[in-house]
C-alpha cells in the first residue's frame, strides 16, 4: 500500500529518475521534480517520466515573480498536468491568484517558509516575526488567494492546519526518520510519523530513501517500504 509520501527525485540523470520511481512505486504516492530536473530536461523530461512510469508529479518550481510573469509560467506548464505546482507564498496575494487563474486544473501550492531557514536566518532576511507566526500568516493569505495546497515545515503544520481548516492540502518537507535527524541543510525537521499526526496530508522525503540507490534497487525499495509502513502505522 502506498503511503502519503512525495519522493524528492533530485537527480540530473533522466534514467536514474525513472529507475527511482519504478523502484519505489509500491510505497510512494507522488514524485517531486524540482529545478535541477526541470532545468536539465524541461517539459519534455516531465512528459517522459509520466509516459514511462505513470507517476503523479509534484512540479516544484517555486515560482516567484511579478503576477504577469508567474501567470505565464504557470500557463506554460499546465499542459503537464502536475498534481501540484509550487509558488512562493511571499510573492503575495496577486501573484498567487494569477497562478491559480492561469492553471485552474492544477493545485497551486504555496510554499510558506523554506525548511532550510533557521529563526536567525529569517530575521537576517528581514522577517518581522518568528517562523511560526510568519508561516501561519503566509498560509492564510495563500489560501484566501486560491491556493489549494501549502508547503510548510512540519513544526508549523499543526498551527497552520488550525488556521486554514481541513480543506487545504498540507505538504511537509524536512521530515527525517529518527536515525536520519541532522547532518544536512534542513533546519526545522520532524519525523514522518509525527508530521502526519500533526496534520500533514503528505510528507516530502528524499535522501533518506534515495541514498540507498547505490546499494541496489532492492535496498532502496526496502528503505521506502520501511518509512511507508511507519507512516501508515500512524494513520491506522
ChimeraX attribute file (.defattr): number of C-alpha atoms within 10 A of each C-alpha:
attribute: neighborCount
match mode: 1-to-1
recipient: residues
	/A:1	12
	/A:2	17
	/A:3	22
	/A:4	22
	/A:5	26
	/A:6	24
	/A:7	29
	/A:8	22
	/A:9	24
	/A:10	17
	/A:11	16
	/A:12	15
	/A:13	13
	/A:14	17
	/A:15	11
	/A:16	14
	/A:17	20
	/A:18	17
	/A:19	14
	/A:20	22
	/A:21	23
	/A:22	17
	/A:23	20
	/A:24	22
	/A:25	20
	/A:26	15
	/A:27	24
	/A:28	25
	/A:29	19
	/A:30	25
	/A:31	27
	/A:32	26
	/A:33	24
	/A:34	19
	/A:35	16
	/A:36	16
	/A:37	23
	/A:38	17
	/A:39	12
	/A:40	13
	/A:41	16
	/A:42	13
	/A:43	16
	/A:44	11
	/A:45	17
	/A:46	21
	/A:47	15
	/A:48	14
	/A:49	22
	/A:50	17
	/A:51	10
	/A:52	11
	/A:53	13
	/A:54	13
	/A:55	21
	/A:56	18
	/A:57	22
	/A:58	23
	/A:59	24
	/A:60	22
	/A:61	20
	/A:62	17
	/A:63	22
	/A:64	18
	/A:65	16
	/A:66	14
	/A:67	18
	/A:68	13
	/A:69	15
	/A:70	23
	/A:71	21
	/A:72	15
	/A:73	18
	/A:74	24
	/A:75	19
	/A:76	13
	/A:77	18
	/A:78	16
	/A:79	13
	/A:80	16
	/A:81	19
	/A:82	24
	/A:83	18
	/A:84	22
	/A:85	27
	/A:86	25
	/A:87	28
	/A:88	23
	/A:89	29
	/A:90	20
	/A:91	19
	/A:92	18
	/A:93	18
	/A:94	14
	/A:95	24
	/A:96	32
	/A:97	20
	/A:98	22
	/A:99	30
	/A:100	24
	/A:101	15
	/A:102	21
	/A:103	21
	/A:104	14
	/A:105	14
	/A:106	23
	/A:107	23
	/A:108	29
	/A:109	32
	/A:110	32
	/A:111	27
	/A:112	24
	/A:113	23
	/A:114	19
	/A:115	22
	/A:116	15
	/A:117	16
	/A:118	16
	/A:119	14
	/A:120	12
	/A:121	12
	/A:122	17
	/A:123	13
	/A:124	10
	/A:125	9
	/A:126	9
	/A:127	13
	/A:128	11
	/A:129	12
	/A:130	13
	/A:131	25
	/A:132	17
	/A:133	13
	/A:134	17
	/A:135	25
	/A:136	23
	/A:137	16
	/A:138	24
	/A:139	28
	/A:140	19
	/A:141	19
	/A:142	31
	/A:143	22
	/A:144	14
	/A:145	20
	/A:146	21
	/A:147	26
	/A:148	19
	/A:149	22
	/A:150	31
	/A:151	29
	/A:152	26
	/A:153	32
	/A:154	29
	/A:155	20
	/A:156	24
	/A:157	26
	/A:158	18
	/A:159	16
	/A:160	27
	/A:161	21
	/A:162	11
	/A:163	13
	/A:164	20
	/A:165	10
	/A:166	10
	/A:167	10
	/A:168	19
	/A:169	20
	/A:170	28
	/A:171	26
	/A:172	30
	/A:173	29
	/A:174	26
	/A:175	26
	/A:176	23
	/A:177	16
	/A:178	10
	/A:179	8
	/A:180	12
	/A:181	16
	/A:182	12
	/A:183	7
	/A:184	10
	/A:185	10
	/A:186	18
	/A:187	17
	/A:188	21
	/A:189	20
	/A:190	20
	/A:191	21
	/A:192	29
	/A:193	22
	/A:194	16
	/A:195	28
	/A:196	24
	/A:197	16
	/A:198	17
	/A:199	21
	/A:200	27
	/A:201	17
	/A:202	21
	/A:203	27
	/A:204	20
	/A:205	25
	/A:206	20
	/A:207	15
	/A:208	18
	/A:209	21
	/A:210	22
	/A:211	12
	/A:212	17
	/A:213	18
	/A:214	9
	/A:215	9
	/A:216	10
	/A:217	17
	/A:218	13
	/A:219	17
	/A:220	21
	/A:221	23
	/A:222	16
	/A:223	19
	/A:224	27
	/A:225	21
	/A:226	14
	/A:227	23
	/A:228	22
	/A:229	16
	/A:230	15
	/A:231	23
	/A:232	16
	/A:233	11
	/A:234	13
	/A:235	12
	/A:236	5
